[in-house]
Amino acid sequence: MPLYLGVMSGTSLDGLDIALIEQSEKTTLLATHYLPMPSELRAELLALCAPGPDELARAAVSEQYWVKLAAEGIQVLLKQHAVSAESIRAIGSHGQTIRHEPARGFTIQIGNPALLAELTGISVVSDFRRRDVAAGGQGAPLVPAFHEALFGAKNSCRAVLNVGGFSNLSLLAPGHPARGFDCGPGNVLMDAWIQRLRGDSYDRDGNWAASGRVQPELLATLLSDPFFKTQGPKSTGRELFNLAWLDQHLGGQQHYADADVQATLLELTALSITRALHSAQRETEELLVCGGGAHNRTLMTRLAALLPGCAVNSTQHYGVPADWVEAMAFAWLAHCCIEGIPANRPSVTGASGLRVLGAIYPA
């Protein structure tokens, strides 16, 4: 059976997820490997998300660092599981998003797939988003087609929620094409706030948020952003939701307790998700959560409270570890590209039609 590798580095910039799948009539996860993001690379990738000096050269240097890290992780995974590079049909590499502005006609992921093919001796499929943008789409989210293949049910109405730096929903209703869109910030603001105030990279289990109290006035101000009032197709990124955005809404003079701000940010994530789900697919019977947010017990509890009558579970409930769904998705997208299978969904991105996504760099 064909084997594929998926490499995913998301907006949280915590590390690289590498997944090995077997692709037949169904997708089977065989092995995984995680590489923490080196602090100096993370800092530079974050800096590249905003305008700065000598961006082209800095991006070129950073992507070489990123690729060497990815190649190292791939080699470790293959060695640990006694899998030869020759047995891998292709690597699906998402690269690292540094700008995403579909309204201006572009999305930029760095990741030098040519170098990755050279370092691993394996064909690489990359640049998945730009074909959809070229066809008038948002270029994101790309995972709903994979969620449909993995979790679609004939007799129940489901949604799959990925909570990484940002949150996105895939809507899976029997007899209807998959739909989906970005909901807004997932972990990005909570991570940034706790890093600024406490020096931690994330709020484990949402414990700090749970120690605070939601501030209704601040929450209403945050939810007043026009993004939350628009319907899909839509996508977003650090270009909109960042610490500067939060500071602007705090008014320059913070008079809220630090933990209360964190609690309010968690409520912003939970409400933006559940309101979007209610609006787009009120009849949802089950919400399956993946990504880092699935480990935030405070967030999961809040989602369940806001969705009475809807079962809220991790994708682990169906045997798919929450941390590895996106890396698996890009391995699956590589399979679709190699086989010439369209993998975008116009009902999700707004593209003018189905498109085969990705560019192939042969070994």
Disulfide bonds with the S-S distance in Angstrom:
none
